[in-house]
Amino acid sequence: MSKKRIMACLSAAAFAGALAVAVPAGSASAADCAAAWNAATAYTGGAAVSYGGHNWSAKWWTQNETPGGASGVWTDQGTCGSGGGGGSGSECSHPDWVAGRWYATGDIVRYTNGGLYRATHDNPGYDPVISTWYWEPYSCGSGSTGGGGTPPSQGGFVVSEAQFNQMFPGRNSFYSYSGLTAALGAYPGFATTGSDTVKKQEAAAFLANVSHETGGLVYVVEQNTANYPHYCDTGQPYGCPAGQAAYYGRGPIQLSWNFNYKAAGDALGIDLLHNPNLVQTDSAVAWKTALWYWNTQTGPGTMTPHNAIVNGRGFGETIRSINGSLECNGRNPAQVQSRIDAYQRFTQILGTTPGSNLTC
């Protein structure tokens, strides 16, 4: 042990002894709790924290070493808090949540926003605010808050903004959560039909497919510019008024071809045939075109993706309706698996099961 560490230990021991003399035995009330220990904070010798209903004093510099743990860096200064339920008692002193640490059902943690959460299911350190199936808000002395501590999803959407951000950490800012929720009114049956499980499955299925189409909501427009002139079907009576190369893939579902721009625009009440650029400049319009396809088009499949989920046909049928002619029936199993992987990840974030019939 270094000389500095020996001196720190002696100082801490002397400090503890002084406390033992200064505080009368059998005192009617415990000391106030110091600030809660935080695994990410670096503490120097003599620093005071609270953990597990006790105050602790650091013997020397430490970080991410739990008070009471095997390192021996912390000196137990005794219980803290009045225990009267006013928020300073030992029942309110809980360890900070740590991402990736295993938690068992019933464990209580303090989140980074200062709120307490109790694990409702065993989990490997899922975020309490995002993974609401695994955690519930907890209030000192009164147990669960009944969900009042979790911010509600905007507009009643089954995906919260925090969950959306977790799904797409590297997304293009164009694909905003507010743009998505603003578009939901165009198709009110989306992610609102059936049981809570079905609602979450549909949202996860939609977002998994658009994630695949856009590289994780990164690409707003089709990257292969050589294809741009090919999306003008001159056989249509309305032609291509915005220009032959104006109807390339845009938005979450990569809307392409002049006839699709016209059909989507007619359904949404937006003149996309003459103004296709709206799909790459207006986030809500972009999301609306994706929801238009999801809720109304069968593509190469036999049903809309919306109907595939709400009628129990499974995620695999949504793939068939979007790109089945190129991916399904063994044509491109790697692409199919990429979509499935995203779907399973998103259903986990939403705290639900993916169901059956995942492939096509």
N, C-alpha and C positions, 0 to 999 in steps of 0.2 A: 504494500500500500504506500502511495506517495506521501511525502511530508504534508503537502497541502490537504490531501484527503484525511490524514490523521488529525490535523488541526481542525478540519471541518467537523469530523466526528466528535472531537472533544468539545467544540463549541456547541454543537447540537445537544450533546449530553448535558453540558452545563445549563443550557437553556431549558431543557426538559426538567432538570432538577429544580431550577428556579421556579418553574411553573408549579411543581409539586408542593413547594413551600408556600407559594402565594395563594393557591386556591384551597380553601378549607375543605377537608374531607366531608362528604355528605352534603355538598352544596345542593340547594333546592333546584337549581336550573343548570343545564349544560351550557357550554360556551356557544356563541353564535357560529354558524358554519362559515368557513372561508369559501372563496370562490371554488367551484367544482373543478376537480382535476380534469385536464384535457390531454389526451395522448399526443396531440400535435404540438403542444406548447413546450418550450424548453424552460426548465426551472433551474435556478441557481441555489446554492446552499443557503438554508434558512427560509426558503420560500414556503408559504403555507397554502394548503389546498384542503378541500373536503372530498371524501369518497366513502361510500358505504355507510353514511351516518356518522363518520368520524372525521376529525381534523387530523391532518398529517403535516409534518415538517420535513423538508428535503435536507439530507445530510450533505449532499454535494450536487454538482450539476447533473441533471437527468432529463431525459425525454423518452416518452413512450414506455416507461417502466411503471407498472401499476402499483399504487400504494397497497402495502400488505403482501406484495409479491415476493418472489425468491431473491430479487436483487438486493433487498435490504436497504435500499437507498432512502426509504421513507420511515420516519419515526411516528408512531401512533400517539397522538396527543389527546386521545379520548373522544367520547361521544360529543356530538354537537347538535344544536337545534333544540327548540323548546318542546318539540313533540306534540304541540298543540294544534296541529293541522293548519297553521297559518302560512305554510309555505317554506318555513325554515327548519322544520323538524327533520329527523333522520329519514322519515318515510319519503321525503322529497329529494334525498340525496341519492342519485343513481348514476351509474357510469355513462360516459359519453358514448354515443353510437359510433361504431367503427366499421366502415365498409369492408366487406369480405370476411368479417369475423362471424363465426357460427353462433346463432341465437336459438334457444329453445323456447317453446310455447310458454308464455308467462313472464319471460324476461322483460325488464323495464329499462329503457335507456333514455338519455337526454340527447335530443337532436341538436344540430348546429344552430337552429333558431331559438334554442332554449326550452322548447316544448318537450314534454315527456310522452313516450310511446311504449305500448306493451305489445309484445309479439303474440299474435293470435294463431300463428302456425310456425313450426320450425323453419328456419331459413338461413342461408349462408351470407347474411349481412346485406339484404336488400334495403334500399332506401325507404325509411318509414313514411315519408311524404309521398313518394311515388308509388310504391308497392303496397297499396292500401288493403289488399287481401291478407297480407302477412302481418300488418301492424294496425293498431288502433290507438287514437289519442288517449292519454291517461292523465288523470288529475289527482294530485296528492290528496289522500284521505277520502276520495270519493270514487276511485276506480275509473272505469272507462267514461269518457266524455260523450259517448254515443256518436262519435264521428264529428263532433262539432269543431275539433281542432284541425281538420283537414280541409284545405280550401276546396270548394266545390268546383266541378268542371264548368267551364264557361258555357252558358246557354243550355245546360243539361247534357252536353255531349259526354259520352262514356269515357272519353280520353281527356285527361286533364292536360293543361299546358306543360306541367312538369313531366308527365309521362311522354308527351309528344317530343319534348326536348331530349329525353333519355333515348327514345327510339332513333332520333336523328341528330346526334351531337355535332355532326359536321355539315349540316344542311346549308344550302344556299338561303340567304336571308329573304329572298323573294318568296319562298314557300313558308309563309308565316302562319302561326297558329290562328291569329285573328282573321286572316284571309280564309282559312279553312272553316272556321266557325261561322263566318259571315256567309259562306256558300251553302251551309247546311239547309237553310230555309227553302232552297230550290227543290229539294227532295226530302220532305219531312219524314218519310218512312225509313230513311237510311239510319241504321244503328239505333232505331227506336222500336223495331218490330220484334216480337217474341219475348223470351225470357231474358233476364240480365245476362246470362251466359251467351245467348245468341246475339244480343246487341254488341257485346264485347268482341265476339268472334267475327262479326261482320266488320266492325271498325278495324280490327287487327288484320283481317284478310284484305281489305281495301288498301290499308297503308302498307302492307307487305308487298302487294303487287305494284303500287306506285313507287315504292322504294326500289324494287328491281328495275323498273322502267327508267328511273332517273339516277341510278347510282347512289341511292340513299338521299334522295331529294337534293342532289347537287346540280344536275344538268337541267336547265330550263328549256333549251332547244336541242334538236337533233344535232349530233356532232358531225355526222358525215354530210358535209355540204354538197357533195357530188350528187346526192339523192334529191336535192331540193327541186329541180325542174321536173322530176318524175311524178309529182303528186298532183298534177293538173289533169283531170279527166276531161278532155275537150269534147267528149260525147255528151256531156251534160248541157242542157239548154241554156243554163245561166253562165256557163263558161268559167273563167278564172279572172274576174274583174280586178283583183288585187295584183295580178301578175302571175306568169306561169310558175315562177319559183317561190311563190308566197305561201304555199300550203304545206310546208314541212312540219315535222313533229315538234310540238310545243306542249309544255305543261306537264302535270303529274302523270297523265296517261299517254303523253306524247301524241296528241291529236294530230292527224295528218289527212291529206286528200281534201280537195275542194268540196266534195259532196258531204264529208263529215263535218267540215266547218259550217256548211249551210244547215245541215240537220241539227247540229248542236245549237247553233245560233237561233234557229227557228224555235226550238224547244225552250230556250232560255230567254227569248225576247231580246237578243243582242245580235246585231248585224255583223256576224263574224266572217261572212263571205267577203264583204268589202273591207273589213277591219280585222284580219287575222292576227295582227300584232298585239291585239288586246290580250291574247292568251299568254304573251310573254312580258306584258307590262303591267297587268292588273292581277294581283294575287287571287282575289276572290273570283274573278272570271276564270282564271286557270283552274282553280279547284272545282268550280261549277262544271267545267267541261269534263273533268274526270268523273264527277258524280253523275253527270248525264250518261256517260258511257256505262258506268257501273250499274245504274238503275234501269236503263232502257235498252241497251244493246246486247245482243247475243253473240256477236262476232262469229267466229268459226264454231261456237258451241251450239247448244240447243236451248239455253236459258240464259237470262241475265245473271251476272255475278251476284246481284242482290237476292234473286230468287234461289240461287244455288245454296246460299247460306241459310236463309230463313226457312227453306223447305227441307233442310237437313241433307242436302246432297254433298256437302263437304267442300273443303278448300280446293281440292283438285279440280272441281268443276269450274271454279272461278278462273283457274289457269287456262282451262280449255276455252272459255269464252273470251279470253283476252288474247291468247297467242297459241291456241291449241294446235293449229295447223303446222306450226313450226317446232313445237316443243313436246306435245303429248304423244302417247303411244310409242314411246321409245325414241322419238326423233331427236330430242336433246335433253337427256336426263340430268345433265349438270345444271342447266338453266332451271329446270323444274325444282331440283333440290335447293337451289339458291332461293327460290321463292318460298319453299317450305321452311327453310331455316329461318328466314325473316319472320314468317308467320308464327312459328313456334316461339321465337324470341319475344314477339310483340304480345302474344297471348299471356306469356309469363309475366311481362311487365304489367299487364292489365289484371293479373290475378285470376285468370280463368284457364280452362282446358282447351286444347286445339280441336278436339273432336276426332272423328274418323274420316276416312276417304280423303287423305291429304294429297295424294298424287293423281296423275291423269295418264 
